[in-house]
Amino acid sequence: MVHASKLKTDPALDTPQADALDDAAVTRLAEAAVARYSEPFRGEVRLLCRSENATFVVEGNRGERYALRLHRGGYHRREDIASELAWLAALRDAGHQVPEPIADRDGETVLTLPLEDANRDPDGERHAVLFGWISGDMPTNAVHPRAFRRLGEITAHLHRHSRGWQRPAGFQRIVWNHETMVGDGGHWGNWRDAPNLKTSDWPVIERALAKIGAELAAYGQSPQRYGLIHADLRLTNLLLEGHETRVIDFDDCGFGWYLHDLAAALSFEEHHPRAAEWVDQWLAGYRQVTTLEQADLDIIPAMIAQRRIQLLAWAGSHAQTQQAVDLGPDWADHSVRLVQRYLDGKLPVGAD
């Protein structure tokens, strides 16, 4: 829950939020979705978290567990979600441990649900997918930096698959370029709406965006540098069990720079004291699988700075979520400091 005092004082909450439905409304939609499955897949529905979407655990009647993802409106079309599932199927065929969708009684893996009050959402409907449960422990920033070595290695394998995979006809996913990430009409909103971001700091970010844009234009979008990526492959989207590592939450997968996945690995934690070690370990793991050119290494600071600015936009358009609230009052100030580090020619990570 968002504290009442925050609701009264935080100007970012005047920003249109990514999801206008409250927890009770999304839970009712989730229950309606589960009712469309056969008996083995039904059970008690419990909200796990709300970020880009609402994620539920379904406790089956015989002790089984499933994960239900309820998409927010206006983000992905049904065809986009079906394309995500197509990539997941190809990854499973290639031996990767990734989520597997479950079909409902009509054989559908992407469910479309009408809203109780269509006036509350321009689409008038929501989409849902039920996945088989993947067991494992989620690592946090408290793990040894070597966890990022494994993350880099896994990311490189996904990139190698992406570069070689022949996408089916009609495949379509969200595009992650400079404009859609940090432009005024970006997918996650406007960075100026971030909670606690001072207007006096806007010029720093604007100068950084101009520099980032120029660097990315020079770097280009050749097939070796730009393609289908996970786009949110960070520790919270890994599950560890024994010697196995499973990758989850492909909801943001789309077309972007491959090295954006390194920037995404640091998401929200770029200011952590050990973030520079994380970058080194991620790169070490990645290079175990494939090579990087000097131009790839040179673009990393711009990628990290761009991602942090993108997350400012996310915090503004998701200010009512617990995840945004938990960032704390100093997170925007840290963001500005990191962006200034980038302008000063330094890697935009770390506590100092």
Helices and strands as residue ranges (DSSP letters): H 4-9, G 11-14, H 23-34, G 39-41, E 43-50, E 54-60, E 65-70, H 78-93, E 101-102, E 111-114, G 118-120, E 125-132, H 146-164, E 174-175, H 178-182, G 191-193, G 199-201, H 202-219, E 226-229, G 235-237, E 238-241, E 244-247, E 254-257, H 260-265, H 275-287, H 294-317, H 322-325, H 331-343
